[in-house]
Amino acid sequence: MASGSPSPAAATLTCRLGPDRVTKPIRTCGTQGPWHKGKHPGLILARRLKRKAAQVWLFASRFDVPATNNGSENAVRGYKLAAKISGCWRTLATLQRHCRIRSYLTTARSHGRHPLAAIRDALTGNAWMPPQPA
């Protein structure tokens, strides 16, 4: 090793000026040493994208397929949030009621109905039902 070059361990650390104006070492991507042949995360991702290119670009040719999975994540978010706030579901019956109401409101909203109008109609005995497929 040349006298002026840093050691391999020191080369993986960089310094930056922190908010307290003291230089602190921070780790960079290369701190684990050299990657095994063909095991770099970027290379693994590139290979996976190449192998599944038809699935990755499906949204570009079929407009009924969303570009992200936000719809799926949003559908689950309400259940996870309710469980997180209360800690757990006390009985299976309360979970089933919650799921039934949430599903009804989500379906009504996806068909252009206002959720409060759907609740009002359900409570007055005139529940909205989605149209039957032909």
Buried (B, 14 or more C-beta within 10 A) or exposed (E): EEEEEEEEEEEBBEEEEEEEEEEEEEEEEEEEEEEEEEEEEEEEEEEEEEEEEEEEEEEEEEEEEEEEEEEEEEEEEBBEEEEEEEEEBEEEEEBEEBEEEBEBBBBBEEEEBEEEEBBEBBEEEEEBEEEEEE
